[in-house]
């Protein structure tokens, strides 16, 4: 693992710094929006703007890279994003923030595509799983660390926005100064949603609903915190808990994923998320129970994303996996755009408690649909499933495709190893000498 990290450390450092800046602005939008008097609906539109831009960037960046190259696209998007972060406190109007969030989302998506292209190019077949896992950890630690940085300033001033802009600006130095080889930026055209649904109804519907859950947690969590009267430090801790749970629950869920029917695991994780939301509704403002609810509700979201990717791959041929990955990213993005809009409207109508109600209902829908799908299709034998690999919902199609390729390679290697073991066992059995248990006839007198 150390040798793997030594070859990609600059990329990982850059990603951590980018996530520090991006993670700060996610929570800052809710904090500063409340100070400026934005309604929950207005902040929901601002939140959805990020995912609109993110989805557009994922589709357009590969073409930009082919025209002008990785380095120019990377530097240009970084400059635009840094400028947008500084502009937030300058024009505190919902329409302006929506435009800026679309720009930030577009830039972040393009940055992911570029960085993940370099990261994937630096990995080999043997190290790709470890590289992607390290990338996931770096991203998550950056988001969690960003919440700690928010406690160092006042959201009512421009200081935190400037700090986020600085972090994004300096994040490109370790990457651009260390990357030499320029890989190709090819992203497979997404599979049509109709074909994706026919191939894996549960994967398609589940990841669509999960997109709304993830966007609501990451974009509306701070809004919920301000509406129930949490302090800025408590809100930062609440958002950090939403992502910290993923680091803890990702690995036990991943371990189970390769050993039992994934539909039961999807059902179980969804019910755990729904129960956590019920606790969030019932506790009535208790701080530590609220943090526990955030830990488990957020903790199952990222593993569910990886579960849906792995489950969908189980139903497809190896040749269809890259296109299916692109289709799932698109489906997730559409759900992420719609989720905050629904939550914002519900919070505006029913109050902050609707934050948990919408999340809990969404988790319950996933669980119920998983149960229904169990009655419609026989389970895939565990030995025939693709390997599970941790992939964050923020990943671009580049990383998702790389994870799919790795899973297929692992499945092929495991199948080949099992076949070799069976062949060796058969040859060993055939060459064993046969014992003659008959006793010799007695000598005749």
C-alpha positions as CSV (number, residue, x, y, z in Angstrom):
1,X,0.0,0.0,0.0
2,X,2.9,2.4,0.8
3,X,4.4,1.9,-2.7
4,X,0.9,2.6,-4.2
5,X,0.6,5.9,-2.2
6,X,4.1,7.0,-3.0
7,X,3.1,7.2,-6.7
8,X,-0.1,9.1,-6.2
9,X,0.5,11.2,-3.1
10,X,0.5,14.5,-4.9
11,X,-2.9,13.8,-6.5
12,X,-4.3,12.8,-3.1
13,X,-3.0,15.9,-1.4
14,X,-4.5,18.0,-4.1
15,X,-7.8,16.2,-3.8
16,X,-7.9,16.7,-0.1
17,X,-7.3,20.5,-0.5
18,X,-10.0,20.7,-3.2
19,X,-12.5,18.9,-0.9
20,X,-11.6,21.2,2.0
21,X,-12.6,24.2,-0.2
22,X,-15.7,22.5,-1.7
23,X,-16.8,21.0,1.6
24,X,-16.6,24.5,3.2
25,X,-18.8,26.1,0.6
26,X,-21.5,23.4,0.8
27,X,-22.1,24.2,4.5
28,X,-21.4,27.9,4.2
29,X,-24.3,28.2,1.7
30,X,-26.8,27.1,4.4
31,X,-25.2,29.2,7.2
32,X,-24.8,32.4,5.2
33,X,-28.2,31.9,3.4
34,X,-29.9,31.9,6.8
35,X,-28.1,35.1,7.8
36,X,-29.2,36.7,4.5
37,X,-32.8,35.7,5.1
38,X,-33.1,33.1,2.3
39,X,-36.1,30.7,2.6
40,X,-35.7,27.0,2.6
41,X,-37.1,26.8,-1.0
42,X,-34.6,29.4,-2.2
43,X,-31.7,27.5,-0.7
44,X,-33.0,24.3,-2.2
45,X,-32.9,25.9,-5.6
46,X,-29.3,27.1,-4.9
47,X,-28.4,23.5,-3.8
48,X,-29.9,21.9,-6.9
49,X,-27.9,24.3,-9.1
50,X,-24.7,22.6,-8.0
51,X,-25.9,19.3,-9.2
52,X,-27.2,20.7,-12.5
53,X,-23.7,22.1,-13.1
54,X,-22.1,18.8,-11.9
55,X,-24.1,16.7,-14.3
56,X,-23.3,19.1,-17.2
57,X,-19.6,19.1,-16.4
58,X,-19.4,15.3,-16.4
59,X,-20.8,15.3,-20.0
60,X,-18.8,18.2,-21.4
61,X,-15.4,18.0,-19.8
62,X,-14.1,15.0,-21.8
63,X,-14.7,16.9,-25.1
64,X,-12.9,20.0,-23.6
65,X,-9.9,17.9,-22.6
66,X,-9.7,16.4,-26.1
67,X,-9.6,19.9,-27.6
68,X,-7.1,21.7,-25.4
69,X,-5.6,19.1,-23.0
70,X,-5.8,18.1,-19.4
71,X,-3.6,20.8,-18.0
72,X,-5.4,23.7,-19.6
73,X,-8.8,22.4,-18.6
74,X,-7.7,21.7,-15.1
75,X,-6.2,25.1,-14.6
76,X,-9.1,27.0,-16.2
77,X,-11.8,25.2,-14.2
78,X,-9.8,25.8,-11.0
79,X,-9.6,29.5,-11.7
80,X,-13.3,29.8,-12.4
81,X,-14.2,27.9,-9.3
82,X,-11.9,30.0,-7.1
83,X,-13.4,33.1,-8.5
84,X,-16.9,31.9,-7.9
85,X,-16.2,31.1,-4.3
86,X,-15.0,34.7,-3.7
87,X,-18.1,36.1,-5.5
88,X,-20.7,34.5,-3.1
89,X,-20.5,37.2,-0.4
90,X,-20.3,39.9,-3.0
91,X,-23.8,39.3,-4.5
92,X,-26.1,37.8,-1.9
93,X,-29.1,37.2,-4.0
94,X,-30.7,33.7,-4.5
95,X,-30.6,34.0,-8.3
96,X,-26.9,35.0,-8.3
97,X,-26.0,32.2,-5.9
98,X,-27.8,29.7,-8.1
99,X,-25.8,30.8,-11.1
100,X,-22.6,30.6,-9.0
101,X,-23.5,27.2,-7.7
102,X,-24.1,25.9,-11.3
103,X,-20.6,27.2,-12.2
104,X,-19.0,25.6,-9.1
105,X,-20.7,22.3,-9.8
106,X,-19.6,22.4,-13.4
107,X,-16.0,23.2,-12.4
108,X,-15.9,20.5,-9.7
109,X,-17.2,17.8,-12.1
110,X,-14.6,18.8,-14.6
111,X,-11.9,18.8,-12.0
112,X,-12.9,15.3,-10.9
113,X,-12.9,14.0,-14.5
114,X,-9.4,15.4,-15.0
115,X,-7.9,14.3,-11.7
116,X,-9.5,10.8,-11.9
117,X,-8.1,10.4,-15.4
118,X,-4.6,10.9,-14.1
119,X,-5.3,8.7,-11.1
120,X,-6.7,5.9,-13.2
121,X,-3.7,6.2,-15.5
122,X,-1.3,5.9,-12.6
123,X,-2.9,2.7,-11.4
124,X,-2.3,-0.8,-12.7
125,X,-4.6,-3.8,-12.7
126,X,-3.1,-5.0,-9.5
127,X,-3.2,-1.6,-7.7
128,X,-6.5,0.0,-9.1
129,X,-8.6,-1.2,-6.2
130,X,-6.2,0.3,-3.6
131,X,-5.8,3.5,-5.5
132,X,-9.6,4.0,-5.8
133,X,-10.0,3.2,-2.1
134,X,-7.3,5.7,-1.1
135,X,-9.0,8.3,-3.4
136,X,-12.3,7.7,-1.6
137,X,-10.7,8.1,1.8
138,X,-9.0,11.3,0.7
139,X,-12.2,12.8,-0.5
140,X,-14.1,11.9,2.7
141,X,-11.4,13.2,5.0
142,X,-11.4,16.5,3.0
143,X,-15.1,16.9,3.4
144,X,-15.0,16.2,7.2
145,X,-12.0,18.4,7.7
146,X,-13.8,21.2,5.9
147,X,-16.4,21.3,8.7
148,X,-13.6,21.8,11.3
149,X,-12.3,24.8,9.3
150,X,-15.7,26.4,9.4
151,X,-15.3,26.8,13.2
152,X,-12.4,29.2,12.6
153,X,-14.4,32.0,11.1
154,X,-17.7,33.9,11.0
155,X,-20.1,33.0,8.2
156,X,-21.5,36.6,8.3
157,X,-18.2,37.8,6.9
158,X,-16.2,37.0,3.7
159,X,-13.4,35.3,5.5
160,X,-14.5,31.7,5.2
161,X,-15.4,32.1,1.5
162,X,-12.0,33.6,0.9
163,X,-10.4,30.7,2.8
164,X,-12.3,28.2,0.6
165,X,-11.1,30.0,-2.5
166,X,-7.5,29.9,-1.3
167,X,-7.6,26.2,-0.6
168,X,-9.0,25.5,-4.1
169,X,-6.3,27.7,-5.7
170,X,-3.4,26.0,-3.9
171,X,-4.8,22.5,-4.4
172,X,-3.7,22.5,-8.1
173,X,0.0,23.1,-7.3
174,X,0.9,19.6,-6.1
175,X,-1.1,18.0,-8.9
176,X,0.2,20.1,-11.8
177,X,3.8,20.1,-10.6
178,X,3.9,16.3,-10.3
179,X,1.9,14.9,-13.2
180,X,4.0,14.3,-16.3
181,X,2.2,11.8,-18.5
182,X,-1.1,13.0,-20.0
183,X,-3.7,10.2,-20.4
184,X,-6.6,10.0,-22.7
185,X,-9.9,11.3,-21.4
186,X,-12.5,8.9,-22.8
187,X,-15.8,8.4,-21.2
188,X,-18.2,5.9,-22.6
189,X,-21.6,7.2,-23.8
190,X,-24.1,6.4,-21.1
191,X,-26.5,3.5,-21.6
192,X,-30.1,4.7,-22.4
193,X,-32.1,4.8,-19.2
194,X,-34.7,2.4,-20.7
195,X,-32.1,-0.2,-21.4
196,X,-30.5,0.4,-18.0
197,X,-33.9,-0.1,-16.3
198,X,-34.6,-3.3,-18.2
199,X,-31.1,-4.7,-17.2
200,X,-31.4,-3.7,-13.5
201,X,-34.7,-2.1,-12.3
202,X,-33.5,-2.0,-8.7
203,X,-30.2,-0.5,-9.6
204,X,-31.8,2.2,-11.7
205,X,-34.7,3.2,-9.3
206,X,-32.5,2.8,-6.2
207,X,-29.7,5.0,-7.4
208,X,-32.2,7.7,-8.6
209,X,-33.8,7.9,-5.1
210,X,-30.3,7.7,-3.5
211,X,-29.3,10.8,-5.6
212,X,-32.1,12.8,-3.9
213,X,-31.0,11.5,-0.5
214,X,-27.3,12.4,-1.0
215,X,-28.1,15.9,-2.3
216,X,-30.5,16.6,0.5
217,X,-28.0,15.5,3.1
218,X,-25.1,17.4,1.7
219,X,-27.0,20.5,0.6
220,X,-29.9,20.9,3.0
221,X,-28.3,19.6,6.2
222,X,-26.9,23.0,7.1
223,X,-30.3,24.6,6.3
224,X,-32.0,22.1,8.7
225,X,-29.4,22.9,11.4
226,X,-30.0,26.7,11.1
227,X,-33.8,26.2,11.2
228,X,-33.7,24.2,14.5
229,X,-31.4,26.7,16.1
230,X,-28.0,24.9,16.1
231,X,-24.9,27.1,16.4
232,X,-22.5,27.3,13.6
233,X,-20.1,24.9,15.3
234,X,-22.9,22.4,16.0
235,X,-24.0,22.6,12.3
236,X,-20.5,21.9,11.2
237,X,-20.3,18.9,13.5
238,X,-23.7,17.7,12.2
239,X,-22.6,17.8,8.6
240,X,-19.3,16.1,9.5
241,X,-21.3,13.2,11.1
242,X,-23.2,12.7,7.8
243,X,-19.9,11.9,6.1
244,X,-18.0,10.3,9.0
245,X,-20.5,7.4,9.1
246,X,-19.5,6.5,5.6
247,X,-15.9,5.9,6.6
248,X,-17.0,3.5,9.4
249,X,-19.9,1.6,7.7
250,X,-18.3,1.4,4.2
251,X,-16.1,-1.6,5.0
252,X,-18.5,-3.9,7.0
253,X,-21.2,-3.3,4.3
254,X,-18.6,-4.0,1.6
255,X,-17.5,-7.2,3.4
256,X,-21.1,-8.4,3.6
257,X,-21.7,-7.4,0.0
258,X,-19.4,-10.1,-1.4
259,X,-21.0,-12.8,0.9
260,X,-24.8,-12.5,0.8
261,X,-27.6,-11.5,-1.6
262,X,-27.0,-7.8,-2.2
263,X,-30.7,-7.1,-2.4
264,X,-31.1,-8.1,1.3
265,X,-28.1,-5.9,2.1
266,X,-29.7,-3.0,0.2
267,X,-32.9,-3.6,2.1
268,X,-31.1,-3.7,5.5
269,X,-29.0,-0.6,4.9
270,X,-32.1,1.3,3.7
271,X,-34.1,0.3,6.7
272,X,-31.2,1.4,9.0
273,X,-31.3,4.8,7.2
274,X,-35.1,5.1,7.6
275,X,-34.9,4.2,11.3
276,X,-32.2,6.8,11.9
277,X,-34.5,9.4,10.3
278,X,-37.3,8.3,12.6
279,X,-35.0,8.9,15.6
280,X,-34.2,12.3,14.1
281,X,-37.9,13.1,14.1
282,X,-38.6,11.7,17.6
283,X,-35.7,13.1,19.6
284,X,-37.0,16.7,19.7
285,X,-33.7,18.5,19.4
286,X,-31.4,16.4,21.7
287,X,-27.9,17.1,20.4
288,X,-26.1,13.7,20.7
289,X,-29.1,11.6,19.5
290,X,-29.2,14.0,16.6
291,X,-25.5,13.4,15.8
292,X,-26.2,9.6,16.0
293,X,-29.0,9.9,13.6
294,X,-26.8,11.9,11.2
295,X,-24.0,9.3,11.6
296,X,-26.1,6.3,10.6
297,X,-28.3,8.1,8.0
298,X,-25.3,9.5,6.2
299,X,-23.3,6.4,6.9
300,X,-25.4,4.1,4.8
301,X,-25.8,6.5,1.9
302,X,-22.3,6.1,0.4
303,X,-22.2,2.3,0.8
304,X,-25.6,2.1,-0.9
305,X,-24.2,4.0,-3.9
306,X,-21.4,1.4,-4.2
307,X,-23.9,-1.4,-3.6
308,X,-26.1,-0.2,-6.5
309,X,-23.1,0.0,-8.8
310,X,-22.0,-3.6,-7.9
311,X,-25.5,-5.0,-8.0
312,X,-26.2,-3.5,-11.5
313,X,-22.9,-4.9,-12.8
314,X,-24.0,-8.4,-11.6
315,X,-26.9,-8.2,-14.1
316,X,-24.8,-7.1,-17.1
317,X,-22.1,-8.4,-19.4
318,X,-18.6,-7.1,-19.0
319,X,-18.9,-5.2,-22.3
320,X,-22.0,-3.3,-21.0
321,X,-20.5,-2.2,-17.7
322,X,-18.9,1.1,-18.8
323,X,-22.0,2.3,-20.5
324,X,-24.1,1.3,-17.6
325,X,-21.8,3.2,-15.2
326,X,-22.4,6.3,-17.2
327,X,-26.2,5.7,-17.2
328,X,-26.1,5.3,-13.4
329,X,-24.2,8.5,-12.9
330,X,-26.7,10.3,-15.1
331,X,-29.7,8.8,-13.1
332,X,-28.1,9.7,-9.8
333,X,-27.5,13.3,-11.0
334,X,-31.2,13.7,-12.0
335,X,-32.2,12.5,-8.6
336,X,-29.7,14.9,-7.0
337,X,-31.2,17.8,-8.8
338,X,-34.8,17.0,-7.8
339,X,-34.2,15.9,-4.2
340,X,-33.3,19.3,-2.6
341,X,-36.2,20.9,-4.5
342,X,-38.7,18.5,-2.9
343,X,-37.1,18.8,0.5
344,X,-37.0,22.6,0.4
345,X,-40.6,22.7,-0.5
346,X,-41.5,20.3,2.3
347,X,-39.5,22.3,4.9
348,X,-41.1,25.5,3.7
349,X,-44.5,23.9,4.2
350,X,-44.2,21.7,7.2
351,X,-41.1,23.0,9.0
352,X,-37.6,21.7,9.5
353,X,-38.8,18.3,10.6
354,X,-39.6,17.6,6.9
355,X,-35.9,17.2,6.4
356,X,-36.0,13.9,8.2
357,X,-39.4,13.0,6.9
358,X,-38.3,13.2,3.3
359,X,-35.0,11.4,3.9
360,X,-36.8,8.6,5.9
361,X,-39.5,8.2,3.2
362,X,-36.8,8.0,0.5
363,X,-34.9,5.3,2.4
364,X,-38.1,3.4,3.0
365,X,-39.0,3.5,-0.7
366,X,-35.6,1.9,-1.6
367,X,-36.1,-0.8,1.0
368,X,-39.7,-1.6,-0.1
369,X,-38.7,-1.7,-3.8
370,X,-35.8,-4.0,-3.0
371,X,-38.2,-6.4,-1.3
372,X,-40.5,-6.3,-4.3
373,X,-37.6,-7.0,-6.7
374,X,-36.8,-10.1,-4.7
375,X,-40.1,-11.6,-5.8
376,X,-39.5,-10.8,-9.4
377,X,-36.0,-12.2,-10.1
378,X,-33.9,-15.1,-8.7
379,X,-30.8,-14.1,-6.7
380,X,-27.4,-14.1,-8.4
381,X,-25.2,-16.7,-6.8
382,X,-22.6,-15.1,-4.6
383,X,-19.8,-16.7,-6.5
384,X,-21.0,-15.1,-9.7
385,X,-21.2,-11.5,-8.4
386,X,-18.8,-8.7,-9.2
387,X,-16.4,-7.4,-6.5
388,X,-17.6,-4.5,-4.4
389,X,-15.5,-1.4,-4.4
390,X,-15.9,1.8,-2.4
391,X,-17.0,4.6,-4.8
392,X,-18.2,8.0,-3.6
393,X,-21.4,9.6,-5.0
394,X,-19.2,12.6,-5.9
395,X,-17.1,10.5,-8.3
396,X,-17.2,11.3,-12.0
397,X,-17.9,8.7,-14.7
398,X,-14.2,8.2,-15.0
399,X,-13.8,6.7,-11.5
400,X,-17.1,4.8,-11.8
401,X,-16.0,3.2,-15.0
402,X,-12.6,2.4,-13.5
403,X,-14.4,0.7,-10.5
404,X,-16.5,-1.3,-12.9
405,X,-13.4,-2.5,-14.9
406,X,-11.7,-3.4,-11.7
407,X,-14.7,-5.4,-10.5
408,X,-14.9,-7.3,-13.8
409,X,-11.1,-8.0,-13.6
410,X,-11.4,-9.3,-10.1
411,X,-14.3,-11.5,-11.0
412,X,-12.3,-13.0,-14.0
413,X,-9.3,-13.5,-11.8
414,X,-11.3,-15.3,-9.1
415,X,-13.1,-17.5,-11.6
416,X,-9.8,-18.4,-13.2
417,X,-8.2,-19.2,-9.8
418,X,-11.2,-21.4,-8.9
419,X,-10.9,-23.2,-12.2
420,X,-7.2,-23.8,-11.7
421,X,-7.8,-25.1,-8.2
422,X,-10.4,-27.5,-9.5
423,X,-8.1,-28.7,-12.3
424,X,-5.2,-29.2,-9.9
425,X,-7.5,-31.1,-7.6
426,X,-8.8,-33.3,-10.4
427,X,-5.2,-34.1,-11.6
428,X,-4.1,-34.8,-8.1
429,X,-6.9,-37.3,-7.6
430,X,-6.2,-39.0,-10.9
431,X,-2.5,-39.5,-10.1
432,X,-3.0,-40.9,-6.6
433,X,-2.0,-44.6,-6.3
434,X,-4.8,-47.0,-5.6
435,X,-4.4,-48.9,-2.4
436,X,-4.9,-52.7,-2.7
437,X,-6.8,-53.7,0.5
438,X,-7.2,-57.4,-0.5
439,X,-5.2,-59.8,1.7
440,X,-2.8,-62.2,-0.1
441,X,-3.9,-65.8,-0.6
442,X,-2.4,-68.3,1.8
443,X,0.3,-70.6,0.5
444,X,-0.9,-74.1,-0.3
445,X,0.9,-76.9,1.5
